[in-house]
């Protein structure tokens, strides 16, 4: 910054004003200082700036690298945080990096609050985290009073899928569940309730699944061995992609023989050769609510559970 000031012929304090974007410099001076900064490759050190602030104005977000819908959420969280004057620090989970490591890296960066996307952490861990930094879980119940949550109504969401398929004339409908994944219990309950409500409890099929394409493929293989269903509701879009892969490879026509519904309405669902009917979780609304909940807790408000309403997006797989 001193180099920029010397070359521009101004004081370091004036350079600081320009780089922070606060009042105190004319437009011509701002333009000249920024031009000098660009010419010598000067970039403000955000970490150094935060060390001088009483608050970091930084929200930490954990997400799963392999989940397409998490990417959609992260995109909107960036926008929501920026609109409220906050930056975002991302920390990914992956097969080689567990969620505990992802959380600890956010704590080291002095994040004022943490947002956990699709977290698999135990409730006791989440409660302990929430006692040290304001925390919000997204797409799952937090499991503790001190931690807020933002999620879609998964019971109602799967119910929309069942009602849609029944309206199309399907009776023997299967649900590939998400195993221990967040939201799996609510989606199982939603499927059971909706089939009962439609008088089809005797035709409801459950099979163990999971969150990945492989889980969807293996579950579909089991379903098609005996009396195959005429429709399958998968735990999420990735799982549904595995369902479609198996059906296509075994020459089962979709949707004429077997209809398929996913969940999340991630960008994967709208790919031209997929065109998957899916239950849409509103990524923008979830992101806005998560950021607002985190900021409210940072300000001292009590944690709250926010439940949003999903909707059905019809495409060619039904």
C-alpha positions in Angstrom: 0.0 0.0 0.0 3.0 2.3 0.7 4.3 1.6 -2.8 0.9 2.6 -4.3 0.9 5.8 -2.3 4.4 6.7 -3.4 3.8 6.1 -7.1 0.4 7.9 -7.0 1.8 10.8 -5.0 -0.7 10.5 -2.2 -0.7 9.4 1.4 -1.1 5.7 2.5 -4.2 6.8 4.4 -5.8 7.9 1.1 -4.9 4.7 -0.5 -6.6 2.9 2.4 -9.8 4.9 1.9 -9.9 4.0 -1.8 -9.2 0.3 -1.2 -11.8 0.0 1.5 -14.4 1.8 -0.7 -15.3 4.4 2.0 -16.0 8.1 1.5 -13.1 10.5 1.5 -11.7 10.6 -2.1 -12.8 12.0 -5.4 -13.7 9.8 -8.3 -10.7 10.9 -10.3 -8.4 10.1 -7.3 -10.0 6.7 -6.9 -9.5 5.9 -10.6 -5.8 7.0 -10.5 -5.0 5.0 -7.3 -6.8 1.9 -8.6 -4.9 2.2 -11.9 -1.6 2.4 -10.0 -2.5 -0.6 -7.8 -3.4 -2.6 -10.9 -0.2 -1.7 -12.7 2.0 -3.0 -9.8 -0.2 -6.0 -9.0 -1.3 -4.8 -5.5 -4.2 -6.7 -4.0 -5.5 -5.8 -0.5 -4.8 -8.4 2.2 -8.2 -9.3 3.4 -6.8 -11.4 6.3 -4.8 -8.5 7.5 -7.8 -6.3 7.4 -9.9 -8.8 9.4 -7.2 -9.0 12.1 -7.7 -5.2 12.6 -11.5 -5.6 12.8 -13.5 -6.5 16.0 -15.5 -8.8 13.8 -14.5 -10.9 10.8 -17.8 -10.5 8.9 -17.1 -14.0 7.6 -19.6 -16.9 7.4 -18.1 -20.4 7.2 -19.9 -23.0 5.0 -19.3 -26.8 4.9 -20.4 -28.7 1.9 -20.0 -32.0 0.2 -17.9 -31.8 -3.0 -19.8 -34.7 -4.6 -23.3 -33.4 -4.0 -24.6 -31.3 -7.0 -27.3 -29.6 -5.0 -24.7 -28.4 -2.5 -23.0 -26.5 -5.3 -26.4 -24.9 -6.2 -26.7 -23.8 -2.5 -23.2 -22.4 -2.3 -23.8 -20.2 -5.3 -26.8 -18.6 -3.7 -25.2 -18.4 -0.2 -22.4 -16.3 -1.8 -25.0 -13.9 -3.1 -27.1 -13.8 0.1 -24.0 -13.1 2.3 -22.7 -10.4 -0.1 -26.0 -8.6 0.0 -25.8 -8.5 3.8 -22.2 -7.3 3.9 -20.6 -10.7 4.7 -17.9 -12.8 3.0 -18.1 -16.6 2.7 -15.4 -19.1 3.7 -15.9 -22.6 2.1 -14.7 -25.8 3.6 -15.4 -29.0 1.7 -16.0 -32.6 2.8 -14.9 -35.5 0.6 -14.0 -39.2 0.9 -10.5 -38.1 1.9 -11.6 -35.2 4.3 -14.2 -35.7 7.0 -16.7 -33.2 8.3 -14.8 -32.6 11.5 -11.8 -31.4 9.6 -14.0 -29.1 7.5 -15.5 -27.5 10.6 -12.2 -27.0 12.4 -10.7 -25.2 9.4 -13.6 -22.7 9.6 -13.1 -22.1 13.3 -9.4 -21.4 12.7 -10.4 -18.7 10.2 -12.4 -16.8 12.8 -15.8 -17.2 11.1 -18.5 -15.5 13.0 -21.0 -18.2 12.2 -21.1 -21.6 10.5 -23.6 -23.0 8.0 -23.5 -26.8 7.6 -25.0 -28.1 4.4 -26.4 -31.7 4.6 -24.4 -32.4 7.7 -24.0 -35.9 9.0 -22.5 -34.8 12.3 -24.0 -36.3 15.5 -26.4 -34.0 17.4 -24.0 -33.8 20.4 -21.2 -32.6 18.1 -23.5 -30.0 16.5 -24.6 -28.8 20.0 -21.0 -28.4 21.1 -20.2 -26.5 18.0 -23.3 -24.3 18.5 -22.2 -23.4 22.0 -18.9 -21.9 20.7 -20.0 -20.3 17.4 -23.5 -19.6 16.0 -24.4 -22.5 13.8 -27.2 -23.4 11.3 -27.8 -26.7 9.7 -29.3 -26.8 6.2 -31.4 -29.8 4.9 -31.6 -31.5 8.3 -33.0 -30.9 11.7 -30.3 -29.6 14.0 -31.2 -31.9 16.8 -30.5 -29.3 19.5 -32.2 -26.2 20.7 -29.1 -24.0 20.5 -28.6 -24.6 16.8 -30.9 -23.3 14.1 -32.0 -25.3 11.0 -33.3 -24.5 7.5 -34.9 -27.3 5.5 -37.6 -28.2 3.1 -40.7 -30.2 4.2 -39.4 -33.6 3.1 -42.6 -35.4 4.2 -44.7 -33.1 2.0 -42.1 -33.3 -0.8 -42.2 -37.0 -1.3 -46.0 -36.8 -0.9 -46.0 -34.6 -4.0 -44.1 -37.2 -5.9 -46.5 -40.0 -4.9 -49.6 -37.9 -5.7 -48.2 -37.1 -9.1 -47.5 -40.7 -9.9 -50.9 -41.8 -8.7 -52.6 -39.1 -10.8 -50.7 -40.7 -13.8 -52.2 -44.1 -12.9 -49.4 -45.8 -11.1 -50.1 -48.1 -8.2 -47.1 -50.2 -7.5 -44.6 -47.5 -6.5 -41.2 -48.0 -4.9 -39.1 -45.7 -2.8 -35.3 -46.0 -2.8 -34.3 -44.5 0.6 -31.3 -42.5 1.6 -30.0 -44.8 4.3 -28.6 -42.7 7.1 -28.4 -39.5 5.1 -30.0 -36.3 6.5 -33.7 -36.1 5.5 -34.0 -39.9 4.8 -36.3 -40.6 7.7 -38.7 -37.8 6.7 -38.8 -38.9 3.1 -39.5 -42.5 4.1 -42.3 -41.3 6.3 -43.6 -39.1 3.6 -43.7 -42.0 1.1 -45.5 -44.3 3.6 -48.1 -41.6 4.5 -48.8 -40.6 0.9 -49.3 -44.2 -0.2 -51.6 -44.8 2.7 -53.5 -41.6 2.0 -54.0 -42.8 -1.6 -55.2 -46.2 -0.4 -52.1 -47.9 -1.8 -50.2 -49.0 1.3 -50.3 -52.6 0.1 -48.4 -51.6 -3.1 -45.7 -49.5 -1.4 -42.2 -50.9 -1.9 -39.2 -49.9 0.1 -35.6 -50.7 -0.6 -32.3 -49.7 0.9 -30.5 -47.1 -1.1 -28.3 -44.1 -0.5 -27.1 -40.8 -2.0 -25.0 -41.9 -5.0 -25.5 -43.1 -8.5 -24.2 -46.6 -7.5 -26.8 -46.8 -4.7 -29.5 -46.1 -7.2 -28.2 -48.7 -9.7 -27.9 -51.4 -7.1 -31.4 -50.7 -5.6 -33.0 -50.7 -9.0 -31.4 -54.0 -9.8 -33.0 -55.5 -6.7 -36.4 -54.0 -7.5 -36.5 -55.3 -11.0 -35.7 -58.9 -10.1 -39.2 -60.0 -9.0 -42.4 -58.0 -9.5 -41.0 -54.7 -10.7 -42.7 -51.4 -9.8 -44.2 -49.1 -12.4 -42.6 -46.1 -10.8 -39.6 -45.3 -8.6 -39.0 -42.4 -6.3 -35.3 -42.0 -5.6 -33.8 -40.3 -2.5 -32.1 -37.6 -4.5 -31.2 -36.7 -8.1 -27.9 -38.5 -8.0 -29.6 -41.7 -6.9 -32.2 -41.2 -9.6 -29.5 -40.9 -12.2 -28.3 -44.4 -11.2 -31.9 -45.7 -11.5 -32.1 -44.3 -15.0 -28.7 -45.7 -15.9 -29.7 -49.2 -15.0 -33.1 -49.0 -16.7 -31.6 -47.7 -19.9 -28.8 -50.4 -19.9 -31.4 -53.2 -19.4 -33.7 -51.8 -22.2 -36.5 -50.8 -19.8 -38.3 -47.8 -21.3 -38.7 -44.6 -19.3 -41.4 -43.5 -18.5 -43.5 -46.0 -20.6 -42.6 -49.0 -18.4 -41.1 -47.4 -15.3 -41.4 -43.8 -14.3 -38.7 -42.1 -12.2 -38.8 -39.2 -9.8 -35.7 -37.6 -8.2 -35.4 -35.1 -5.3 -33.6 -31.7 -5.1 -34.1 -30.5 -8.7 -30.4 -30.0 -8.9 -28.8 -28.8 -12.2 -28.3 -32.5 -12.9 -32.0 -33.0 -13.3 -32.4 -30.5 -16.2 -29.5 -31.8 -18.3 -30.9 -32.3 -21.8 -30.5 -36.1 -22.0 -31.7 -36.6 -18.4 -34.8 -34.4 -18.0 -35.6 -35.8 -14.7 -38.9 -35.1 -12.9 -37.8 -34.0 -9.4 -39.0 -32.5 -6.2 -37.5 -29.0 -6.1 -36.0 -27.5 -3.0 -35.7 -23.7 -3.6 -32.0 -23.2 -3.4 -32.3 -19.4 -3.4 -34.9 -19.4 -0.5 -32.8 -22.0 1.5 -29.7 -19.9 1.1 -31.4 -16.7 2.1 -33.0 -18.3 5.1 -29.7 -19.9 6.2 -27.7 -16.7 6.0 -30.5 -14.7 7.8 -30.7 -17.4 10.5 -26.9 -17.3 11.0 -26.8 -13.5 11.2 -29.8 -13.5 13.6 -27.9 -15.9 15.9 -24.8 -13.8 15.6 -26.8 -10.8 16.8 -28.0 -12.8 19.8 -31.4 -14.1 18.6 -32.6 -17.6 19.6 -32.0 -20.4 17.2 -35.1 -21.4 15.1 -36.3 -24.1 12.8 -37.3 -22.8 9.3 -39.3 -25.2 7.1 -39.8 -24.3 3.4 -42.4 -25.8 1.0 -41.0 -27.9 -1.9 -42.6 -28.2 -5.3 -42.8 -30.7 -8.1 -41.0 -30.1 -11.4 -42.4 -32.3 -14.2 -40.0 -33.5 -16.9 -39.8 -36.4 -19.3 -39.1 -39.3 -16.8 -42.8 -39.3 -15.8 
